[in-house]
Amino acid sequence: MAKLGKNAQNEQEGKETVEFFKDLDREALNTERFLEKYSKQLGIVFGVLVLGVLGFFGYKQFIEAPKNIEAVKGFLAAQKNQTEGKDKEALGGKSAANPGFIGTSNDYSGTKIGELAAYNAGLLKFKEGKFQEAYDLLDKFSSDNKTLVAMKYGAMADAKSGLNKNDEALSLLDKASTASDDPYTTYYFTRKAGIVALGLKKNAEAKKYFSAIDEKYQDYDNGMSDSYIEMTKYF
């Protein structure tokens, strides 16, 4: 009996195997019919995908790469002039022969080096006392580097102070104080925010900033935060 049971089991497994392969054959046939019926449409879709991939790499190699090279050339030439104290030449923007930071920023605004050129141009415009132009240029800058972002907000705050818009300056300094993971950068802008808040007679805000310094950044402050906290009680 046991032997017959085993034969019956093998026979059942054999039938299941045959049915399984029949199902595979049917699926394969359906797939072939589908491909045959829609071969033209599928070819078009595949072609579009290939063209898209080739177009992406072509753009990277033949358009974006040369564009970045030209942007770097303009930036380095402007930086050289700035190092030599030739601020007007460093700013440039008046001729194709000397694009400077301004020209590099305008011509290559979609690149990282173009944004960095805008940042440098903003600092030079601030130095000239052209605070709104400085602010607008600095606002174009972005970076994955958190310390550079903090410095951007700090410089924009200085531009707003130059325009006598100290409430807006304080808001930007608050952003600067929280943008970076670097402790000294955080301390520096927290202290600056506290001083501006004190000048605006926003004593509660000033105390918040100086208390944060007292709690976390005493190594940088040499005890000055205690004096500022006292000042918030009387000003």
C-alpha positions as CSV (number, residue, x, y, z in Angstrom):
1,M,0.0,0.0,0.0
2,A,2.8,2.3,0.9
3,K,4.4,1.7,-2.4
4,L,1.2,2.5,-4.3
5,G,0.8,5.6,-2.3
6,K,4.2,6.8,-3.3
7,N,3.6,6.1,-7.0
8,A,0.3,8.0,-6.7
9,Q,2.2,10.9,-5.1
10,N,4.9,10.9,-7.9
11,E,2.2,10.8,-10.5
12,Q,0.5,13.8,-9.0
13,E,3.8,15.7,-8.8
14,G,4.4,14.8,-12.4
15,K,1.0,16.2,-13.4
16,E,1.7,19.4,-11.5
17,T,5.1,19.8,-13.2
18,V,3.5,19.4,-16.6
19,E,0.8,21.9,-15.8
20,F,3.4,24.3,-14.5
21,F,5.4,24.2,-17.8
22,K,2.1,24.5,-19.8
23,D,1.4,27.7,-17.8
24,L,4.9,28.9,-18.6
25,D,4.4,28.2,-22.3
26,R,1.1,30.1,-22.3
27,E,2.8,33.1,-20.6
28,A,5.6,33.0,-23.0
29,L,3.2,32.9,-25.9
30,N,1.2,35.8,-24.5
31,T,4.4,37.8,-24.1
32,E,5.5,37.1,-27.6
33,R,2.1,38.1,-29.0
34,F,2.2,41.3,-26.9
35,L,5.7,42.1,-28.2
36,E,4.7,41.4,-31.7
37,K,1.6,43.5,-31.5
38,Y,3.2,46.5,-29.8
39,S,6.8,46.2,-31.2
40,K,6.6,49.6,-33.0
41,Q,5.3,51.5,-29.9
42,L,7.9,49.7,-27.6
43,G,10.6,50.6,-30.1
44,I,9.7,54.2,-30.0
45,V,9.6,54.3,-26.1
46,F,12.9,52.5,-26.0
47,G,14.4,54.9,-28.5
48,V,13.2,57.9,-26.4
49,L,14.8,56.5,-23.3
50,V,18.1,55.9,-25.1
51,L,18.0,59.4,-26.5
52,G,17.2,60.8,-23.1
53,V,20.2,59.0,-21.5
54,L,22.5,60.0,-24.3
55,G,21.2,63.6,-24.2
56,F,21.9,63.8,-20.4
57,F,25.5,62.6,-20.8
58,G,26.0,64.7,-23.9
59,Y,24.9,67.8,-22.0
60,K,27.2,67.0,-19.1
61,Q,30.2,66.4,-21.4
62,F,29.8,69.0,-24.1
63,I,27.8,71.8,-22.5
64,E,28.0,71.8,-18.7
65,A,31.7,70.8,-18.4
66,P,33.1,73.6,-20.8
67,K,30.7,76.0,-19.1
68,N,32.2,75.2,-15.7
69,I,35.7,75.5,-17.1
70,E,35.0,79.0,-18.4
71,A,33.3,80.0,-15.1
72,V,36.4,78.9,-13.2
73,K,38.7,80.9,-15.5
74,G,36.6,84.0,-14.9
75,F,36.5,83.5,-11.1
76,L,40.2,82.9,-10.8
77,A,41.1,86.0,-12.8
78,A,38.8,88.0,-10.5
79,Q,40.2,86.5,-7.4
80,K,43.8,87.4,-8.6
81,N,42.7,91.0,-9.0
82,Q,41.1,91.0,-5.5
83,T,44.3,89.6,-4.0
84,E,46.3,92.4,-5.6
85,G,43.9,95.0,-4.2
86,K,42.3,95.8,-7.5
87,D,38.7,95.7,-6.3
88,K,37.1,97.4,-9.3
89,E,38.8,95.0,-11.7
90,A,37.8,92.1,-9.4
91,L,34.2,93.1,-9.6
92,G,34.4,93.5,-13.4
93,G,31.2,93.1,-15.3
94,K,31.9,95.9,-17.7
95,S,33.5,94.0,-20.6
96,A,33.8,90.5,-21.9
97,A,37.5,90.7,-21.6
98,N,37.2,91.2,-17.8
99,P,34.0,89.5,-16.6
100,G,35.1,89.7,-12.9
101,F,32.9,88.4,-10.2
102,I,29.9,90.2,-11.5
103,G,30.2,88.9,-15.1
104,T,31.0,85.4,-13.9
105,S,27.9,85.5,-11.6
106,N,25.7,86.7,-14.4
107,D,27.0,84.4,-17.1
108,Y,27.2,81.3,-15.1
109,S,24.4,81.7,-12.5
110,G,23.5,78.1,-12.8
111,T,26.9,76.8,-11.6
112,K,28.4,76.6,-8.1
113,I,31.3,78.8,-9.2
114,G,28.9,81.4,-10.5
115,E,27.2,81.5,-7.1
116,L,30.5,81.8,-5.3
117,A,31.4,84.7,-7.6
118,A,28.1,86.4,-6.6
119,Y,29.1,85.9,-2.9
120,N,32.5,87.6,-3.5
121,A,30.9,90.4,-5.5
122,G,28.5,90.9,-2.7
123,L,31.3,91.4,-0.2
124,L,33.0,93.9,-2.5
125,K,29.8,95.8,-3.0
126,F,29.4,96.0,0.8
127,K,32.9,97.3,1.0
128,E,31.8,100.1,-1.4
129,G,28.9,100.9,0.8
130,K,26.4,99.7,-1.8
131,F,24.4,97.7,0.7
132,Q,21.3,96.8,-1.3
133,E,23.4,95.5,-4.3
134,A,25.5,93.6,-1.8
135,Y,22.5,92.0,-0.2
136,D,21.0,91.0,-3.6
137,L,24.3,89.4,-4.7
138,L,24.8,87.5,-1.4
139,D,21.2,86.2,-1.6
140,K,22.1,84.3,-4.9
141,F,24.7,82.2,-3.0
142,S,23.9,78.7,-1.8
143,S,26.1,75.9,-0.6
144,D,26.1,72.5,1.1
145,N,28.8,73.8,3.4
146,K,26.9,74.9,6.5
147,T,29.6,77.3,7.7
148,L,29.6,79.2,4.4
149,V,25.8,79.4,4.6
150,A,26.2,80.9,8.1
151,M,28.7,83.5,6.8
152,K,26.3,84.3,4.0
153,Y,23.5,85.1,6.4
154,G,25.9,87.1,8.6
155,A,27.1,89.2,5.6
156,M,23.5,89.8,4.5
157,A,22.7,90.9,8.1
158,D,25.5,93.5,7.8
159,A,24.0,94.7,4.5
160,K,20.6,95.2,6.2
161,S,22.3,97.0,9.1
162,G,23.9,99.3,6.5
163,L,20.4,100.0,5.2
164,N,19.2,100.8,8.8
165,K,17.0,97.7,8.8
166,N,18.2,96.3,12.0
167,D,15.1,94.1,12.7
168,E,15.8,92.3,9.5
169,A,19.5,92.1,10.3
170,L,18.6,90.5,13.6
171,S,16.4,87.9,11.9
172,L,19.3,87.0,9.5
173,L,21.8,86.8,12.4
174,D,19.5,84.4,14.1
175,K,19.6,82.2,11.0
176,A,23.4,82.6,10.9
177,S,23.6,81.5,14.6
178,T,21.9,78.2,13.8
179,A,23.1,77.4,10.3
180,S,26.5,75.9,11.2
181,D,27.8,73.0,13.1
182,D,31.1,74.7,13.8
183,P,31.1,75.9,17.4
184,Y,33.1,79.1,16.9
185,T,30.9,80.2,14.0
186,T,27.8,79.6,16.1
187,Y,29.3,81.5,19.0
188,Y,30.3,84.4,16.8
189,F,26.9,85.0,15.2
190,T,25.0,84.3,18.5
191,R,27.0,87.0,20.2
192,K,26.5,89.4,17.2
193,A,22.7,88.7,17.4
194,G,22.7,89.4,21.1
195,I,24.5,92.8,20.6
196,V,22.0,93.8,17.8
197,A,19.1,92.7,20.0
198,L,20.4,94.8,22.9
199,G,20.8,97.8,20.6
200,L,17.1,97.3,19.5
201,K,16.1,97.1,23.2
202,K,14.9,93.6,22.7
203,N,16.3,92.6,26.1
204,A,14.5,89.2,26.3
205,E,16.0,88.2,23.0
206,A,19.4,89.5,23.9
207,K,19.4,87.6,27.2
208,K,18.4,84.4,25.3
209,Y,21.5,84.8,23.0
210,F,23.9,85.6,25.8
211,S,22.6,82.9,28.0
212,A,23.2,80.4,25.2
213,I,26.8,81.6,25.0
214,D,27.1,81.3,28.8
215,E,25.9,77.8,28.7
216,K,27.7,76.4,25.7
217,Y,30.5,78.7,24.5
218,Q,32.3,80.0,27.6
219,D,35.6,78.9,26.1
220,Y,35.3,81.5,23.4
221,D,33.8,84.3,25.4
222,N,36.1,84.8,28.3
223,G,33.2,85.5,30.6
224,M,31.9,88.5,28.6
225,S,28.4,86.9,28.3
226,D,27.9,87.5,32.0
227,S,28.4,91.2,31.5
228,Y,26.0,91.3,28.6
229,I,23.4,89.5,30.6
230,E,23.7,92.1,33.3
231,M,23.3,94.8,30.7
232,T,19.9,93.3,29.6
233,K,18.5,94.3,33.0
234,Y,19.2,98.0,32.6
235,F,19.0,98.9,29.0
